Amino acid sequence: MSKPKITLLMLFVLAAGLAAGYGYGRWYGPKSSLSGEAAALHNGRKVLYWQSGMHPWIKRDEPGLCPICSMPLEPVYADDPKAPSAEEMAARGKVLYYADPSDPNYKADVPGLNPETGNDLVPVYETEPASMAPGTVQISPDKQQLIGVRFAKATYAESHESVRVAGNVVLDERRVSRVSPKVSGWIEKVYVDFTGDLVKQGQPLLTIYSPELLAGQREYLLAIQAAETLAASSVAGTAERQRSMLEAARRRLELLDLSPEAIATLERTREPQKHITVYAPATGYVMERNAFPSQRVSPETTLYNLADLGRVWVMAEIFEHQAQSIRPGQTVSLRFPYDESRAIAGRVAYIQPGLDPATRTLQARIEAPNPGMRLKPGMYLDVLFTEHHARMLTVPATAVLDTGRRQTVFVHRGNGYMEPREIRIGRRVEDRVEVLEGITSDDEIVVAGNFLIDSESQIQTGPRGLDGEAKPAASSAPSGTQDPGTPESGHSHH
């Protein structure tokens, strides 16, 4: 037999012997007392799991060797006072991911081995510090009670934002009428003789003697006589021209505010009227009176200012930060400072385009009815703007730590762990703040005691400025070097 064949035969015999020995040990060797259900008991005590003494994050359901140090795993009994209770195991929450203890950057969604290091991956629970952001602090229940820590849920709700500002009642400029004569003359009689009187449309206000109007009446009477005389003229066009002159004279009297009734009386009696009567052009209250007997007047004279107070304006002063909550067409509630139960509904009609540089306010014009004349010009009111927003996530305003550049809340992760979470906030609605991103409705937020928690968090993570960014520690320059921020060597300083 050749030498290569002899070598192959010897290798075959050796392999067969090893296989036979392994099979004999499996079938006829001593059985393990920790297999199946018996593995749950060890020395008559119930085992929760097997753990490495050198690497406690290595845990197995069965006995074996630690994959890192090759030392036997130690049992953790259910009756061991140091063993975690069922409540503590449940408080760990769900598994976020699986990580390699020796390589924190390696993470996986399922258990297994790290192919680079060969280490077993251990679960990282949602309540473990490894799954939390830097700056997370743990505070015992006793300390929480001592510093007055309180929690609240971030909740979704339809917000009703209310803005209360001051308003001033003014006249509706479209309901103001000024009474002025169209002729010069002298006042003879005054029928409305005090400010505040209510007049009706067409009511007589006063009488005026006007030479100009008297001359116009006489001119009209002459035109009537000429038209009647030349009505039967045989000259072509004469009667037509006279009728045109008559119409022109009549039109002049109408433009001088002589009423149709006064013109009809003039045509019937053929006697000019020495005095003319001025009538109210609209219904309203007399807000201003400049008419007195024997007073000389001209077309530039304002005799009366009449205002209809059935509807008024309310000018509301809106600050810059409140302007985004006000829009035209919005319904508002007008309330009396001394009696808020008697509210009147109004509507935003117009928002002034300019800002008052002195008060930094914007004026909104509100139109409102005036039942019972309860709204008096010059009166101050409380104007309540209510705006309805869509559902949004909100937290109590006391939960937000605002440095100006960033906003932070502390989320309770269980087992006393408080995790800082940076958020982005929106509008503030009364005592709550809208959260645009950073937390969910399932998060439990610290709403009281968060300033002390933030102090502890900053102590653990290093000094921070007001902007929340970590500041580098003071540099210690080696001997023989000069720090540019310190005085020159050789000079003592305090």
C-alpha positions in Angstrom: 0.0 0.0 0.0 1.3 3.4 -0.9 2.2 6.0 1.7 -0.6 8.5 0.8 -3.2 5.8 1.1 -1.9 4.8 4.5 -2.1 8.5 5.7 -5.7 8.9 4.5 -6.6 5.6 6.3 -5.1 6.8 9.6 -7.1 10.1 9.4 -10.3 8.3 8.8 -9.8 6.0 11.8 -9.0 9.0 14.0 -12.2 10.8 13.0 -14.3 7.8 13.6 -12.9 7.4 17.1 -13.7 11.0 18.0 -17.2 10.6 16.7 -17.7 7.4 18.7 -16.4 9.1 21.9 -18.7 12.1 21.5 -21.8 9.8 20.9 -20.9 7.7 23.9 -20.7 10.8 26.1 -24.0 12.1 24.9 -25.9 8.8 25.3 -24.2 7.2 28.3 -22.5 10.1 30.1 -24.0 11.9 33.2 -27.1 13.9 32.5 -27.4 17.7 33.5 -29.8 18.3 36.3 -30.4 21.9 34.9 -32.1 21.1 31.6 -35.7 21.9 30.8 -37.9 22.7 33.8 -35.3 21.5 36.2 -33.0 24.3 35.0 -35.3 26.7 36.7 -34.3 25.3 40.1 -30.9 25.3 41.5 -30.2 23.9 45.0 -34.0 23.9 45.5 -34.3 27.6 44.8 -36.0 29.3 41.8 -33.5 30.9 39.4 -34.6 34.1 37.6 -31.6 34.1 35.2 -27.8 33.5 35.1 -25.4 36.4 35.3 -21.7 37.1 34.8 -20.1 38.2 38.0 -17.4 40.2 36.2 -19.7 41.5 33.5 -23.2 41.9 35.1 -24.8 42.9 31.8 -24.3 39.3 30.5 -27.5 37.5 31.4 -28.7 34.0 30.2 -31.7 31.8 30.8 -29.4 28.8 31.2 -26.1 28.2 32.9 -22.9 28.5 30.9 -19.7 30.5 30.6 -19.3 34.3 30.2 -18.5 35.0 26.6 -16.0 37.7 27.6 -14.1 36.3 30.6 -15.0 32.6 30.2 -16.0 32.4 33.9 -19.1 30.4 34.9 -22.4 32.3 35.1 -23.8 32.8 38.6 -27.5 32.2 39.4 -29.7 35.0 40.5 -32.5 33.6 42.7 -36.0 34.8 42.9 -35.8 35.0 46.7 -32.6 37.0 46.7 -33.2 40.4 48.3 -30.9 42.0 45.7 -32.8 40.4 42.8 -35.1 42.8 40.9 -38.8 42.3 41.8 -41.5 41.7 39.2 -42.6 45.3 39.5 -39.0 46.4 38.9 -38.7 44.1 35.9 -42.0 45.6 34.5 -40.9 49.1 35.2 -38.0 48.6 32.8 -40.4 49.0 30.0 -39.8 47.8 26.5 -36.5 47.1 24.9 -35.3 50.0 22.7 -32.4 48.2 21.1 -29.5 45.8 21.7 -26.0 47.2 22.3 -22.4 45.9 22.8 -21.2 47.0 26.2 -17.7 47.3 25.0 -18.7 49.3 21.9 -21.6 51.7 22.7 -21.7 52.9 19.1 -22.9 49.4 17.9 -26.6 48.9 18.1 -29.0 46.4 16.7 -32.8 45.8 16.7 -32.5 42.0 17.5 -30.3 40.1 19.9 -27.1 38.5 18.7 -23.4 39.0 18.5 -21.3 41.9 17.4 -19.4 40.6 14.4 -16.4 42.8 15.0 -15.8 42.0 18.7 -17.7 38.7 19.0 -19.5 40.0 22.2 -23.1 39.2 23.0 -25.5 42.1 22.6 -27.4 43.1 25.7 -30.9 44.7 25.8 -31.2 48.4 26.5 -34.5 49.2 28.2 -36.3 52.5 27.8 -35.9 53.3 31.5 -32.1 52.6 31.6 -29.7 55.5 31.7 -27.9 54.2 28.6 -31.0 55.0 26.5 -31.4 58.5 27.9 -29.9 61.8 26.8 -26.8 63.3 28.5 -27.8 65.3 31.6 -30.3 62.8 32.8 -30.5 62.7 36.6 -32.1 60.2 39.0 -34.0 61.5 42.0 -35.5 59.2 44.6 -39.1 59.6 45.6 -38.1 61.0 49.0 -36.1 63.8 47.3 -38.9 64.4 44.8 -41.3 65.0 47.7 -38.7 67.2 49.4 -38.2 69.6 46.5 -41.8 69.5 45.4 -41.6 67.7 42.1 -44.9 67.4 40.3 -45.7 65.7 37.0 -48.3 66.3 34.2 -49.0 64.7 30.9 -48.6 66.5 27.6 -52.1 66.7 26.2 -53.9 67.4 23.0 -56.7 69.9 23.1 -58.5 72.5 21.0 -57.2 75.8 22.3 -59.3 78.9 22.8 -56.8 81.8 22.9 -58.2 84.9 24.6 -56.7 88.4 24.3 -58.0 91.1 26.6 -57.2 94.7 25.7 -58.7 98.2 26.5 -61.1 99.9 24.1 -62.5 103.4 23.7 -66.0 104.1 22.4 -66.1 106.6 19.6 -68.7 107.8 17.1 -69.3 105.9 13.9 -68.0 108.5 11.4 -70.4 107.2 8.8 -73.3 108.2 11.0 -72.3 111.8 11.7 -74.2 114.6 10.0 -73.1 118.3 9.9 -75.8 121.0 9.4 -74.6 124.1 7.6 -76.6 126.8 5.7 -76.1 127.3 1.9 -76.9 131.0 2.1 -75.7 133.9 4.3 -78.1 135.5 6.7 -79.2 135.8 10.3 -80.8 133.3 12.6 -84.3 134.3 13.7 -85.6 131.4 15.7 -83.9 128.3 17.2 -86.0 125.2 17.8 -83.3 122.8 19.0 -81.5 124.7 21.7 -79.3 122.3 23.7 -76.6 119.7 23.1 -77.6 116.1 23.5 -81.1 116.6 22.3 -82.5 113.8 20.0 -83.8 115.0 16.7 -85.7 113.1 14.0 -85.0 113.4 10.3 -87.1 116.3 8.8 -87.5 118.0 12.2 -87.1 121.8 12.0 -84.0 123.1 13.7 -84.0 126.9 13.1 -85.1 129.7 10.8 -82.9 132.0 8.8 -83.5 135.4 7.2 -81.4 135.5 4.0 -81.5 138.5 1.6 -79.9 136.2 -1.0 -82.7 133.7 -0.7 -85.3 136.4 -0.7 -83.9 137.8 -4.0 -84.1 134.3 -5.5 -87.7 133.9 -4.6 -88.6 137.2 -6.3 -86.6 136.2 -9.4 -88.7 133.0 -9.5 -92.0 134.9 -9.2 -90.9 137.2 -12.1 -90.1 134.1 -14.2 -93.5 132.7 -13.5 -95.2 135.9 -14.6 -93.1 136.2 -17.8 -93.9 132.5 -18.7 -97.6 133.1 -18.2 -97.5 136.3 -20.4 -95.5 134.8 -23.2 -97.3 131.5 -23.3 -99.6 132.8 -26.1 -96.8 134.6 -28.1 -96.8 134.0 -31.8 -93.0 134.4 -32.0 -91.5 131.0 -32.5 -89.4 129.8 -29.6 -90.3 132.6 -27.2 -92.5 130.5 -24.9 -89.9 127.7 -24.9 -87.1 129.9 -23.8 -89.2 131.4 -21.1 -90.1 128.0 -19.7 -86.3 127.2 -19.6 -85.7 130.4 -17.6 -88.5 129.4 -15.2 -87.0 126.0 -14.6 -83.5 127.5 -14.0 -85.0 129.9 -11.4 -86.7 127.0 -9.7 -83.6 124.9 -9.7 -81.6 127.7 -8.1 -84.1 127.8 -5.1 -83.8 124.0 -4.7 -80.0 124.2 -4.6 -80.3 126.9 -1.8 -82.2 124.2 0.2 -85.7 125.7 -0.2 -88.0 122.8 0.4 -90.5 121.6 -2.2 -93.3 122.6 0.2 -92.0 126.2 0.5 -91.7 126.4 -3.3 -95.3 125.2 -3.7 -96.5 127.8 -1.2 -94.5 130.5 -3.1 -96.2 129.5 -6.4 -99.7 129.6 -4.7 -99.4 132.8 -2.7 -97.1 134.7 -5.1 -95.5 136.2 -2.0 -91.8 135.6 -1.1 -91.1 134.2 2.3 -88.9 136.3 4.5 -87.6 133.4 6.6 -86.6 129.9 5.6 -86.6 126.8 7.9 -83.6 124.5 8.2 -84.6 120.8 8.8 -82.6 117.9 10.3 -81.0 115.8 7.5 -80.9 112.7 9.6 -82.0 111.3 12.9 -79.4 111.6 15.7 -78.3 113.2 18.9 -77.0 116.8 18.9 -73.3 116.4 19.7 -72.4 120.0 19.0 -74.5 123.2 18.7 -73.4 126.5 17.2 -76.8 128.1 16.5 -78.1 131.0 18.5 -80.7 133.7 17.8 -79.6 136.8 15.9 -76.4 135.1 15.0 -75.0 135.8 11.5 -74.2 132.7 9.6 -72.6 131.8 6.3 -72.1 128.6 4.3 -68.9 128.1 6.3 -70.8 128.0 9.6 -71.5 124.6 11.2 -74.8 124.9 13.0 -75.2 121.4 14.4 -73.3 118.1 14.6 -75.7 115.2 14.6 -74.7 111.6 15.4 -76.7 108.4 15.1 -75.7 106.3 18.2 -77.6 103.2 17.2 -74.2 101.7 16.2 -70.8 102.9 17.4 -67.1 102.2 17.0 -64.8 100.8 19.6 -61.1 101.5 19.1 -59.0 98.8 20.7 -55.3 99.2 21.4 -53.5 96.0 20.4 -49.9 95.4 21.4 -47.3 94.1 18.9 -47.2 90.5 20.2 -51.0 90.3 20.2 -51.5 91.4 16.6 -51.1 87.9 15.2 -54.3 86.9 17.1 -56.5 89.7 15.6 -58.0 89.6 12.1 -60.8 91.5 10.3 -64.2 89.9 10.6 -63.4 88.4 14.0 -66.1 88.4 16.6 -65.2 90.0 19.9 -66.9 90.5 23.3 -67.2 94.0 24.7 -67.5 94.1 28.5 -68.0 96.8 31.0 -65.2 96.9 33.7 -67.8 97.2 36.4 -70.2 94.6 35.1 -68.7 91.8 32.9 -72.0 89.9 32.8 -73.5 92.5 30.4 -71.4 91.8 27.4 -72.1 93.1 23.9 -70.9 91.3 20.8 -68.9 93.3 18.2 -67.0 92.6 15.0 -63.5 93.7 13.9 -64.1 95.8 10.8 -60.7 97.3 10.2 -57.1 97.2 11.5 -55.1 100.3 11.1 -52.0 99.7 8.9 -49.6 101.8 11.1 -48.2 101.3 14.6 -48.3 104.1 17.1 -44.5 104.7 17.9 -45.2 106.2 21.3 -47.4 103.3 22.7 -46.2 100.5 20.3 -49.8 99.6 19.8 -52.0 98.9 16.8 -55.6 100.2 16.6 -58.4 97.8 15.7 -61.8 99.3 14.8 -64.7 97.3 16.1 -68.3 97.9 15.0 -70.9 97.2 17.6 -74.7 97.7 18.1 -75.7 100.0 20.9 -78.9 98.6 22.5 -80.4 101.0 25.0 -77.6 103.5 24.3 -75.5 101.7 26.8 -72.3 102.5 24.9 -71.5 106.2 25.4 -68.8 108.0 23.3 -65.6 108.3 25.4 -66.4 105.2 27.6 -63.7 102.7 28.2 -64.4 99.0 27.7 -62.7 95.6 28.1 -62.3 94.0 24.6 -62.0 90.2 24.7 -60.7 88.6 21.5 -61.3 84.8 21.4 -59.6 82.7 18.7 -60.2 79.0 18.2 -57.2 76.9 17.1 -57.0 73.4 15.9 -55.9 70.5 18.2 -52.4 71.0 19.4 -50.1 69.4 21.9 -49.6 71.6 25.0 -47.8 71.5 28.3 -48.1 73.8 31.3 -46.0 76.9 30.9 -44.2 76.1 34.2 -42.7 73.0 32.6 -40.7 74.9 30.0 -37.2 76.2 30.9 -36.6 79.0 28.3 -33.2 80.5 28.0 -34.1 82.6 25.0 -32.2 80.5 22.5 -33.5 77.0 23.4 -36.4 75.6 25.4 -36.2 72.5 27.5 -38.5 70.2 29.5 -37.6 67.3 31.8 -39.3 64.0 30.9 -39.9 61.4 33.6 -38.6 58.1 32.2 -39.4 56.0 35.3 -37.5 54.8 38.3 -36.8 58.5 39.2 -34.9 59.3 36.0 -35.5 62.8 34.7 -34.3 63.3 31.1 -33.8 66.8 29.6 -35.5 67.1 26.2 -35.1 70.1 23.9 -38.4 71.2 22.4 -39.7 73.7 19.9 -42.6 75.8 21.2 -45.4 77.7 19.4 -48.0 80.1 20.8 -48.9 80.5 24.4 -52.5 80.0 25.3 -53.3 81.3 28.8 -51.2 79.0 31.2 -50.2 76.4 28.6 -47.6 76.4 25.8 -47.9 74.7 22.4 -45.2 72.2 21.7 -44.4 71.8 18.0 -41.8 69.0 18.3 -39.6 67.3 20.9 -42.2 65.3 22.9 -45.3 63.2 22.5 -48.6 63.0 24.3 -47.4 59.8 26.1 -44.6 61.7 27.9 -44.9 62.7 31.5 -43.4 66.1 32.1 -42.0 67.7 35.2 -44.0 70.9 35.9 -42.7 71.8 39.3 -39.2 71.6 40.8 -37.6 71.5 37.4 -35.3 74.4 38.2 -33.6 72.3 40.9 -33.5 69.3 38.6 -31.9 71.5 35.9 -29.2 72.6 38.3 -28.4 69.0 39.2 -28.3 68.1 35.5 -25.9 71.0 34.7 -23.6 69.9 37.6 -23.4 66.5 36.1 -22.8 67.6 32.5 -20.5 70.5 33.2 -21.0 74.3 33.3 -23.4 75.7 30.8 -24.1 79.3 29.7 -27.5 80.9 29.5 -27.8 79.6 25.9 -27.6 76.0 27.2 -24.3 75.3 25.4 -21.5 73.6 27.4 -18.6 75.9 28.2 -15.0 74.7 28.1 -13.2 74.5 31.4 -10.5 77.0 32.2 -7.3 76.0 30.5 -4.3 75.3 32.7 -1.3 76.5 30.8 2.0 74.7 31.6 4.7 76.4 33.4 6.8 78.7 31.3 3.9 79.6 28.9 1.9 82.8 29.0 -1.9 82.7 28.9 -3.1 85.6 26.6 -6.0 86.2 28.9 -3.9 86.8 32.0 -1.6 89.6 33.0 2.0 89.5 32.2 4.2 87.4 34.5 5.9 89.2 37.3 2.8 91.3 38.1 0.8 90.4 41.1 -2.9 90.8 40.8 -6.1 90.0 42.7 
